[in-house]
Structure formats: C-alpha cells, structure tokens
C-alpha cells in the first residue's frame, strides 16, 4: 500500500519525490488547487541546494527566475553591519537562493511525476486517520466530489503547524514561546534601489526587506498581540514606520491602502515530544514549527524529508507495516538539530528582537561594523544559516 503524505509543502513534496525515486508507492495530498500562495518561506539555503544537486535538479532550479544573496546585512541608524558572508562556506552553492516557494514546489512535484509510482491529488484535504488494531492505516480526505479513503503502510503528516492529522493522533506540540508576529506586504521596487536583502533595525522598530526584482517583499516585525492595536490605529500606523525606517520608500507607502494588503504570520516555536504513532510520522512544521529567524523553515523541512527517505524508503519499497521503532529513528536523528536551531532562534528573539521592539535597547550599538572580519564568528553564523546543524545527504541507494 506504500505511503500517503498529507501536505504538499517542502517537507511533503520532497519526501514524495525521494520515495518515488526509491520505487515505493506514494500518494501526495495537497488541500489547495495550486501552490500559488504569497508570503511563504522561499529562501533556499546551500544545504537544500546540495540536496537538489544530488537529485540532479539544482540547475533546473537555477533556470527559474531567482536572486542570490552572498552575505547578510543589518542596516542600523548608524549604518550597515555585515553579519555573515556565506561564500566562506566553500560549498558548491555558496549563496542563499531566493525563489518563490510555488516554483520550488512545482519543480519538485514535476520531478516526482516522472515516476509511475507517484500520485499527486490536488484539492484533497486530509481530514482524519484510518485506524485498525491500534495503528494508523491511512487517511480520509475530502475533495470537491466528497470524502474518500486511502490505505497505506505509512501515513506522513506534513500538513503544517496547524496539522489536522497530528491533532487526530492526539499529538500535542510543546509551545516554546515566540514574542513576535510578522506583517508581510509588498511595495514596488525602483531599479535605483539597493539590490541586497537586509534587516533594518532601529530602536522600537524592525523590518526585513527582500528584493523580488520589480517589488520589495517587506516584513514588519511586531511584538506578539500588537496587530489588533495597529489595526485600531489605522493603516497610517503601518505606513509611518515604513517611511521612517526606509525613507526612500516614502512615496510608495501610500500604495498600502488597507490591512487587506497585509498578511499576518503568527509566529510559533514549538515541537512534538513524540513525532510518531504506529503507522504515522510527523515531519516538517507538523513536528516542529520554526521562527522566521535565520529563514531556515524550508531547509529544516527538506532535511527532515531526506532523513525520512534514507531511513524508511527500503522498508516501504518491500511493503508491509513500518515498525514504530523505525519511525523513532527519524525523530532520533532530526530532534537534535531541531532543538539546537530552535534554541538559537529563541536566543536571537529574546536578546535581540524583543529588546529592540520594546525600545529598551539598541543591540546593534555595540556590534562591530563588519562581523565577517572575525573568521570564527563568521564561520559559525554562516554555517548555522547556510548548512544547518546536521545537513542531510541522499544515501547512495536513493540517488
């Protein structure tokens, strides 16, 4: 019966491709009719580029419209601060690739579709689990024609931080706390604007700017619970910090006409203590929600998928239920990098972001102008962001 995966995001799509390549039967359920949703994570880090290279897909991705960032910059009131230079990683792909997530997912699912043992069902929302003899044996899903069942040796919940299947299995994530939320929006970009992505920091204010070619994708970071207050004050309460932080965008800020032009990301950091039940495995955001800090969400999801395929493709290819001890091997491998990455994200949130937004301090004031000149520090920051704590690689039998 193979594997059924709920959720066509980076974790689910990549796992489906890897399992299909291995010869296992796999069905991927995606609840939407396409992948076109704005303001999703779309930073492809060197660790993911390495996986794509091992799959023979890196050059295909680089043929898509994309932008590259070789360094990370903070823009303070006193000027630019260079945080890290990713070139120092000395990897084949020594840059961060910015590509819309829908293009990335289309690339992955099209590659999976080259294998006859892969099936993609769009507009198919997983709504419940099928249980038999104390184990999960598939999913119930709903599409425009009604409700259906798929039976499988393994069910994978990759349906995001509000995972339906995780809840149906009685798995509850531990909330580790996140003091911030993020407001995403876009403004036109002028060719004369600076080209690199950057983090703009000022006492009480913080904004991320990502160059999308003809527009800026902007993220205004606010303290948790601050969105309703902002809405109550009116749209000028958002336009004002834009013009104060980025004066060269002042003539464009008026194009945000209402909060309908804004997407709100409720930031969470959480993780499951147990990622599995008999016949069920959670990966990606369903197992651990990541903060936007470091922009590693896609890359953590892809690493989960690679580890899962490395450990489970063989048993799935041979058929029959997957022992729960095999599912636990995935958690045992991926839990340490999850813990460490989330711990680092919490340090940045609590010691840098929260003091900045509360106006209590200006954490950039004591920083040197160029941290890349400190080799040990630059190497550590670049590695955490670019490669992660435990980068995964395809085992030989998967390639």
QUICOR-V545401 format. One record per backbone hydrogen bond with DSSP energy under -1.0 kcal/mol. CO is the residue of the C=O (numbers start at 1). NH is the residue of the N-H. E is the energy in kcal/mol with one decimal. If there is no record, write none. Layout:
BEGIN
co: (CO | CO)
nh: (NH | NH)
e: (E | E)
END
This chain:
BEGIN
co: (2 | 2 | 3 | 4 | 5 | 6 | 9 | 10 | 11 | 12 | 13 | 14 | 15 | 16 | 17 | 18 | 19 | 20 | 25 | 26 | 27 | 28 | 29 | 30 | 32 | 35 | 42 | 44 | 45 | 46 | 47 | 48 | 49 | 50 | 51 | 52 | 53 | 57 | 58 | 61 | 67 | 69 | 70 | 72 | 72 | 73 | 74 | 75 | 76 | 79 | 81 | 82 | 84 | 85 | 86 | 87 | 96 | 97 | 98 | 100 | 101 | 102 | 103 | 104 | 105 | 106 | 107 | 108 | 109 | 112 | 115 | 117 | 119 | 121 | 125 | 128 | 130 | 132 | 135 | 137 | 138 | 139 | 140 | 140 | 141 | 142 | 143 | 146 | 148 | 150 | 154 | 155 | 156 | 157 | 160 | 163 | 164 | 165 | 166 | 167 | 174 | 179 | 181 | 182 | 183 | 184 | 185 | 187 | 190 | 198 | 199 | 200 | 202 | 205 | 206 | 207 | 208 | 209 | 210 | 212 | 214 | 215 | 216 | 217 | 218 | 219 | 220 | 222 | 223 | 226 | 227 | 228 | 229 | 230 | 234 | 235 | 235 | 236 | 238 | 239 | 240 | 241 | 242 | 246 | 247 | 249 | 249 | 252 | 253 | 255 | 258 | 259 | 263 | 265 | 269 | 271 | 275 | 277 | 278 | 279 | 280 | 281 | 283 | 284 | 284 | 287 | 289 | 292 | 296 | 297 | 298 | 299 | 300 | 301 | 302 | 303 | 304 | 305 | 306 | 307 | 308 | 309 | 312 | 313 | 314 | 323 | 323 | 324 | 327 | 328 | 329 | 330 | 331 | 334 | 335 | 336 | 337 | 338 | 339 | 340 | 341 | 342 | 343 | 344 | 345 | 346 | 347 | 348 | 348 | 349 | 352 | 353 | 354 | 355 | 355 | 356 | 362 | 364 | 369 | 370 | 371 | 374 | 375 | 376 | 377 | 378 | 379 | 380 | 381 | 382 | 383 | 383 | 386 | 395)
nh: (153 | 154 | 27 | 156 | 29 | 158 | 13 | 14 | 15 | 16 | 17 | 18 | 19 | 20 | 21 | 22 | 24 | 23 | 3 | 119 | 5 | 121 | 7 | 124 | 123 | 37 | 99 | 97 | 49 | 50 | 51 | 52 | 53 | 54 | 55 | 57 | 56 | 61 | 62 | 64 | 98 | 96 | 86 | 83 | 84 | 199 | 81 | 201 | 79 | 76 | 74 | 371 | 72 | 88 | 89 | 90 | 69 | 44 | 67 | 104 | 105 | 106 | 107 | 108 | 109 | 110 | 111 | 112 | 113 | 115 | 118 | 26 | 28 | 30 | 142 | 140 | 137 | 135 | 132 | 152 | 130 | 150 | 127 | 128 | 148 | 125 | 146 | 143 | 141 | 139 | 4 | 281 | 6 | 283 | 163 | 167 | 168 | 169 | 171 | 170 | 271 | 224 | 222 | 265 | 220 | 263 | 218 | 216 | 193 | 209 | 75 | 207 | 205 | 202 | 221 | 200 | 219 | 198 | 217 | 214 | 189 | 212 | 187 | 210 | 185 | 208 | 183 | 181 | 226 | 230 | 231 | 232 | 233 | 234 | 237 | 238 | 239 | 240 | 242 | 243 | 244 | 245 | 246 | 249 | 250 | 252 | 253 | 255 | 256 | 257 | 261 | 262 | 184 | 182 | 176 | 174 | 282 | 280 | 136 | 155 | 277 | 157 | 286 | 287 | 288 | 272 | 270 | 295 | 300 | 301 | 302 | 303 | 304 | 305 | 306 | 307 | 308 | 309 | 310 | 311 | 312 | 313 | 316 | 317 | 318 | 326 | 327 | 328 | 331 | 332 | 333 | 334 | 335 | 338 | 339 | 340 | 341 | 342 | 343 | 344 | 345 | 346 | 347 | 348 | 349 | 350 | 351 | 352 | 353 | 354 | 356 | 357 | 358 | 360 | 361 | 204 | 365 | 367 | 82 | 373 | 374 | 378 | 379 | 380 | 381 | 382 | 383 | 384 | 385 | 386 | 387 | 388 | 47 | 398)
e: (-1.7 | -1.6 | -2.3 | -2.6 | -3.0 | -2.4 | -3.0 | -1.9 | -2.2 | -2.3 | -2.1 | -2.4 | -2.7 | -2.4 | -2.5 | -1.3 | -2.0 | -1.1 | -2.7 | -1.7 | -3.0 | -2.9 | -2.8 | -2.6 | -2.3 | -1.8 | -1.9 | -2.9 | -2.2 | -2.2 | -1.4 | -2.6 | -2.3 | -2.3 | -1.5 | -3.3 | -1.1 | -2.3 | -2.2 | -1.6 | -3.2 | -2.9 | -2.3 | -3.0 | -1.0 | -2.2 | -3.0 | -2.8 | -1.2 | -2.6 | -2.9 | -2.6 | -2.3 | -1.2 | -2.0 | -1.7 | -2.2 | -3.5 | -1.7 | -1.7 | -2.8 | -2.0 | -2.3 | -2.1 | -2.7 | -2.2 | -1.8 | -2.1 | -2.0 | -2.0 | -1.8 | -2.5 | -2.9 | -2.6 | -2.5 | -2.7 | -3.7 | -1.6 | -2.8 | -1.4 | -2.7 | -2.5 | -3.1 | -1.6 | -3.0 | -2.8 | -2.3 | -2.8 | -2.2 | -2.0 | -2.2 | -2.1 | -2.7 | -2.0 | -1.5 | -1.3 | -2.4 | -1.7 | -2.3 | -1.6 | -1.4 | -3.0 | -2.6 | -3.3 | -2.7 | -2.8 | -3.0 | -3.7 | -2.3 | -2.7 | -3.4 | -2.5 | -2.9 | -2.3 | -2.2 | -3.6 | -2.5 | -2.1 | -2.7 | -1.4 | -2.0 | -2.6 | -1.8 | -2.3 | -2.1 | -2.7 | -2.4 | -2.5 | -2.2 | -2.0 | -2.7 | -2.3 | -1.7 | -1.1 | -1.9 | -1.5 | -2.1 | -2.6 | -1.3 | -2.2 | -2.0 | -2.7 | -3.0 | -2.8 | -1.9 | -1.9 | -1.4 | -2.1 | -1.9 | -1.2 | -1.8 | -1.3 | -3.4 | -2.3 | -2.9 | -3.2 | -2.8 | -2.7 | -3.2 | -2.4 | -1.8 | -2.8 | -1.2 | -1.7 | -2.1 | -2.6 | -1.4 | -2.2 | -2.7 | -2.0 | -2.5 | -2.1 | -2.1 | -2.0 | -2.4 | -2.4 | -2.5 | -2.5 | -2.7 | -1.9 | -2.4 | -2.2 | -2.3 | -2.4 | -1.6 | -1.1 | -1.2 | -2.2 | -1.4 | -2.9 | -1.8 | -2.5 | -2.5 | -1.6 | -3.0 | -2.5 | -2.4 | -2.5 | -2.3 | -2.3 | -2.3 | -2.3 | -1.8 | -2.1 | -2.5 | -2.8 | -2.6 | -1.9 | -2.3 | -3.1 | -1.5 | -2.7 | -2.4 | -1.1 | -1.4 | -2.9 | -2.0 | -1.2 | -2.3 | -1.1 | -1.7 | -2.9 | -2.7 | -2.0 | -2.5 | -2.7 | -2.0 | -2.5 | -2.3 | -3.1 | -2.3 | -2.2 | -2.1 | -2.4)
END
